[in-house]
Every structure is written in structure tokens, then in C-alpha cells.
């Protein structure tokens, strides 16, 4: 099974999973990178997975229907163009490239979902849309801080080797914020140097892994003393309160 990040727009990634013959794509906001990759690798488009309704994740879906030999799967509780096979957490969808577990991960939007695929002999793959970014998380654009914190806790509980396929190349800006929050985090600083080298070469910083994110991502570390101190949280502040303060700080961070 091959995993490819297709750049789109200024900083989006459309994720493609293929077996040399058939392909699935996740969040195709733009059809053109998908068309080009299908032609380059001589692949048939067997399915489309959508995590949430924002146009930079759905804009290419209808254009791709003409060459789609399968279904579009999307969140049960968000506006989606039809036909669309609606899914929600707890379900398993069956595709020509294997099974995908659906997780409800509201917060960025109210009905956001994620997909977990466990290819034989390979590390699991998480397609998380805009819920979890490397060293960051999505803005609250429909859900609540409590929802997004809970969603991130659910994702952080996945096996540490799980590959994290975020939908945006936000890693460097997120790491600059992480450095302000947790400047003594040596693993984060080492990852920052690695990510800077990747981008200088024009290479993606993704996929990350759940293990890496647990070590470097302040939004997965709201219980750590350094993160709590950074947002001036006292001993009685609950994790959701720390998370909300951290998310508001990130909104204003320059």
C-alpha cells in the first residue's frame, strides 16, 4: 500500500492511498492534483473519503465523480453534495483498498470525522482532516473547546506508530508557537530543526506519528506543568480550561 501527499492550494494536502491499481483520496478540495496523480500512476479512482464540509476539502468531489468507480463517504452530520454515503463514529467502512474505522472528532467543525486504516504489515494510518495538525490543532469553527479537547484525547490514544495524515502543511508555524509555550522541550526543538530542513528541501513534514505528537504538540500536553504554567493555569484549572486558553493564545499568536 502506497501513501502519497498531493499538494493543493497554498498549503493543503490531498492524501492518496493506492495499491498500484486502485486509489482512494481523502479531502480532495481540488480535482486537478488528483487527476494528475491518477494519470501519472495509471490508477483507477475507487473511492473518496471526506472528513468535514469546508470547501478546501470538498471542492473537487463533484468534478471527480465522472471518473469515480466507487463511493464518496462523508460525515453524517455535515452538509455534503450528494450522492454521499454518510458515516459516523463507531462504523467501519469497506472499500476496495481495505477497511476504515470512523471516529467522531468534533471541534473544528461540529460533525468532523476521521478515518483509521490498518494496512497489513504496516503502521496504521490516521486521516484526521483539520482536527489534529503536527504540533497543533484546528480552530474552533463550529464545535467547542471541550469537544476538540476530547477529540484530540481520543486520537492521542491511538498506537504511537500511527501515521498522522493532516490536511495542511502548518508544521513550522505550529512549532514556533510550541516553542513559545514549551521552550525547554528538547524533543520539540529537535523536531523543529528537522522540519525546517524538510521544508528547505521542498519536502513535506507529514505524515507525523501519534508518538511524535504526544511529545511535541502542546495541545496534546495540556496536563504537563510547563504547558499549564505557560497559560498561567493554577492547580485547580481543569484540562479543558487549559486547552481553551491555549487555543485562544494560538489564535492571537504572531
Secondary structure, DSSP 4 states (H G I P E B T S, - for coil): -EEEEEEETTTEEEEEEE-SSEEEEE--S-HHHHHHHHHHHT-EEEEEE-----HHHHTTHHHHGGGEEEEEEEETTS--PSS-EEE-TT-EEEETTEEEEEEE--SSSTT-EEEEE--TTS--EEEEETTEETTEE---SSS-HHHHHHHHHHHHTS-TT-EEEESB--HHHHHHHHHHH-TT-HHHHHHHHHHHHHHHTT-----EEHHHHHHH-GGG-TTSHHHHHHTT--TT--HHHHHHHHHHHHHH--
